[in-house]
Amino acid sequence: MHQYQPIGYRWRSSQIFLLGTVTIALFGEAFLYGFPVPILSHMLEVRLGFDPSQTQTLTTAILSIHGFLGIVSAPVIAHFADKTPNRKVPLLIALAGCLVGTVLVASTLNLAMLFVGRVFQSIAGSAAWIVGFAMMADAVPTEHMGKMMGVALSFVTAGIISGPMVAGAMLELLGYWPAWTVPLVVLAMDFLARVVMIETPKEAEASDVPGPADEETSLLHSQDGNSTPEIGKTGFYRLMLSKPRVLIGLLNVFLYSSIMAGFNATIPLHVRYAFNWGSLPAGMMFLCLQLPCFVLSVPAGWMRDKYGQRYPITLGWCILTPILWLLGVPGDEKFPWASAETNGKTIFVCALVAYGTFGMLVRSGGGLQVTRVGKEMQTKNPQIFGPHGGHSRVFSMVEVAFSTGTMAGPLIAGPLSENVGFYYMTITFACLAAVLAVLSLSYMDGPPKKQQT
């Protein structure tokens, strides 16, 4: 007896359409995160009537709350996501939360509602990232994860680029409310893709069949004298965080997101005071920062699949260290040759482009490392994280690291830029990048080992 299949079942349930839906979801969340950045000063000063002297402090708080809620919500979201084999429903719930948050942020009724809107956006964004990447990990073999994450991050980068750029341009050219029609269109496209998608039930994986045990497999089976699935309840994070490879991978995620979030919080105001630029040029600066990553994410993913994480990431942080220093030079009084009236604007733009170009060497490498460790452990012991695996919890760790960076970045960069200057803020990040280059050389994965016959 043939089971009824909905119209378009084959293409709606195909791996390509599933991965396409995930990438659209990630694009939408990235777009909506960055969209308010160039227009926050307008929202605070014009719509809510705050004094410009308060703008930096409030901007820091608004951007930081996004990261804080991601930290709190990610483990809870991942716990329930790993309890169910169906990931479509969590994606739709996340979209509903994102819609509510976007409406509240756009309305800007008062400061409290602005914060509440960011709360909804943060929780919904965490859910989309965790569930989306878990779906990707379920569908893509380990040896191709770098390339697939590169494709997904190209869409994420497109969202990060277009969000601030579109917001700044639309505000300056058409006004406040016409600017907010764009996020609503993005949400409509996202909704359509998520509703049309059909998630096929997981078949019993070949890895469920008991295989030969090795030293680590035996250890995982016997830990605390309990059956393997018990590890998934209370010992998952302890087990993962006991591995230096995971810790350094998460540290890479944290620092990269800290720097990018710090730029979001400080660049619009820095270019206003240093170069007298408005929202449109400020939005274009984010294009300079992100466009190289959009172009190079897929080649970078291929490189990680072939050569591992260690050498690309170490090289990346080594190159980014002097670039971060150079980024703080334009507009600083100690460097008259880089003032707004001389070469400052050109140097600043070139430094941003260089950071975006070489940033692709470190971007997503930490998350890929954590993912591969989790997949290795599940390959050796299929039931170690429970019947539905632990991909959601793996990505919740990455999300927590990313969100911690998103919160810490503005908290570090905002006060430093305001109290001691943008130059010393970039020096601080440069020193952290140099330290992480050394740690990455020691602990990140090298080239994949060839399978022995």
Secondary structure as the mmCIF struct_conf table of DSSP 4:
data_model
#
loop_
_struct_conf.conf_type_id
_struct_conf.id
_struct_conf.beg_label_comp_id
_struct_conf.beg_label_asym_id
_struct_conf.beg_label_seq_id
_struct_conf.end_label_comp_id
_struct_conf.end_label_asym_id
_struct_conf.end_label_seq_id
HELX_LH_PP_P HELX_LH_PP_P1 HIS A 2 TYR A 4
TURN_TY1_P TURN_TY1_P1 ILE A 7 GLY A 8
HELX_RH_AL_P HELX_RH_AL_P1 TYR A 9 ARG A 12
TURN_TY1_P TURN_TY1_P2 SER A 13 SER A 13
BEND BEND1 SER A 14 SER A 14
HELX_RH_AL_P HELX_RH_AL_P2 GLN A 15 GLY A 34
TURN_TY1_P TURN_TY1_P3 PHE A 35 PRO A 36
HELX_RH_3T_P HELX_RH_3T_P1 VAL A 37 ILE A 39
HELX_RH_AL_P HELX_RH_AL_P3 LEU A 40 HIS A 42
HELX_RH_PI_P HELX_RH_PI_P1 MET A 43 ARG A 47
BEND BEND2 LEU A 48 LEU A 48
HELX_RH_3T_P HELX_RH_3T_P2 PRO A 52 GLN A 54
HELX_RH_AL_P HELX_RH_AL_P4 THR A 55 ALA A 81
TURN_TY1_P TURN_TY1_P4 ASP A 82 LYS A 83
BEND BEND3 PRO A 85 PRO A 85
HELX_RH_AL_P HELX_RH_AL_P5 LYS A 88 SER A 107
BEND BEND4 ASN A 110 ASN A 110
HELX_RH_AL_P HELX_RH_AL_P6 LEU A 111 ALA A 139
BEND BEND5 VAL A 140 VAL A 140
HELX_RH_3T_P HELX_RH_3T_P3 THR A 142 HIS A 144
HELX_RH_AL_P HELX_RH_AL_P7 MET A 145 LEU A 173
TURN_TY1_P TURN_TY1_P5 LEU A 174 LEU A 174
HELX_RH_AL_P HELX_RH_AL_P8 TYR A 176 VAL A 196
HELX_LH_PP_P HELX_LH_PP_P2 GLU A 199 GLU A 205
HELX_RH_3T_P HELX_RH_3T_P4 ALA A 206 ASP A 208
BEND BEND6 VAL A 209 VAL A 209
HELX_RH_AL_P HELX_RH_AL_P9 GLU A 215 SER A 222
HELX_RH_3T_P HELX_RH_3T_P5 GLN A 223 GLY A 225
HELX_RH_3T_P HELX_RH_3T_P6 THR A 228 GLU A 230
HELX_RH_PI_P HELX_RH_PI_P2 ILE A 231 GLY A 235
HELX_RH_AL_P HELX_RH_AL_P10 PHE A 236 LEU A 241
TURN_TY1_P TURN_TY1_P6 SER A 242 SER A 242
BEND BEND7 LYS A 243 LYS A 243
HELX_RH_AL_P HELX_RH_AL_P11 PRO A 244 PHE A 275
HELX_RH_AL_P HELX_RH_AL_P12 SER A 279 TYR A 307
BEND BEND8 GLN A 309 GLN A 309
HELX_RH_AL_P HELX_RH_AL_P13 ARG A 310 GLY A 328
BEND BEND9 VAL A 329 VAL A 329
TURN_TY1_P TURN_TY1_P7 PRO A 330 GLY A 331
TURN_TY1_P TURN_TY1_P8 GLU A 333 LYS A 334
HELX_RH_3T_P HELX_RH_3T_P7 PRO A 336 ALA A 338
BEND BEND10 SER A 339 SER A 339
TURN_TY1_P TURN_TY1_P9 ALA A 340 ASN A 343
HELX_RH_AL_P HELX_RH_AL_P14 GLY A 344 GLY A 359
TURN_TY1_P TURN_TY1_P10 MET A 360 SER A 364
HELX_RH_AL_P HELX_RH_AL_P15 GLY A 365 LYS A 380
TURN_TY1_P TURN_TY1_P11 PRO A 382 PHE A 385
TURN_TY1_P TURN_TY1_P12 PRO A 387 HIS A 388
BEND BEND11 GLY A 390 GLY A 390
HELX_RH_AL_P HELX_RH_AL_P16 HIS A 391 ASN A 419
TURN_TY1_P TURN_TY1_P13 VAL A 420 VAL A 420
HELX_RH_AL_P HELX_RH_AL_P17 PHE A 422 TYR A 443
BEND BEND12 MET A 444 MET A 444
BEND BEND13 PRO A 447 PRO A 447
HELX_LH_PP_P HELX_LH_PP_P3 PRO A 448 GLN A 452
#
